[in-house]
Structure formats: structure tokens, C-alpha cells
Amino acid sequence: MHAFDVLGDPVRRRILELLADGEQSAGEVGAIVQEEFGITQPAVSQHLRVLRENGFATVRAEGTRRLYAVDPAPLAEIDSWLTRCRDQSS
């Protein structure tokens, strides 16, 4: 999936915004996103999986909890692409 396809979804963008504040559990992220978007916990899990599988988020186990964090590498690639586009229009 292309990076802009991943970020084109408002739920995934919101999840990344939440994770930008620091590592959070799937439950913490899910509670906020479920309330804001009116989606189910399985839907939140699917969005977290898309972010993880496309390199935008990392996950680590801590007991029974899953803690998610932003992986900045794909965001740097997007920033590089945007910079090239901005530079060409100057």
C-alpha cells in the first residue's frame, strides 16, 4: 500500500497523531478512536494492523498489553518526496 493511501484515511491519521505523543496501548488508542469516529474495536485493530504492516507504527508486547509507537522512517520518506515537489515548483 502506498504511503499516501495509508495516510489518506482519517482514522489512521488520528491514530498517528495520538502515537506522536508517545507510546500508547492498543486499548488507549482504541478508546479514543472509537469515541471520536464511532467505530468498533475490531475496526480500530484493523487500522492499527495497516499502520504496522506498512511500517508507520511499531508494536511491542508488555504482558497482555500491546504498546504502539510511531515509526518515523516512512514519514521521513514522505517528507523527502514533499520536499522534492516543493523544490521543483520554486
C-alpha positions, 0 to 999 in steps of 0.5 A: 500500500502506498504511503499516501493511501495509508495516510489518506484515511482519517482514522489512521491519521488520528491514530498517528497523531495520538502515537506522536505523543508517545507510546500508547496501548492498543486499548488507549488508542482504541478508546479514543478512536472509537469515541471520536469516529464511532467505530468498533474495536475490531475496526480500530485493530484493523487500522492499527494492523495497516499502520504496522504492516506498512511500517508507520507504527511499531508494536511491542508486547508488555504482558497482555498489553500491546504498546504502539509507537510511531515509526518515523522512517516512512514519514521521513520518506514522505517528507523527502518526496514533499520536499522534492515537489516543493523544490521543483515548483520554486 
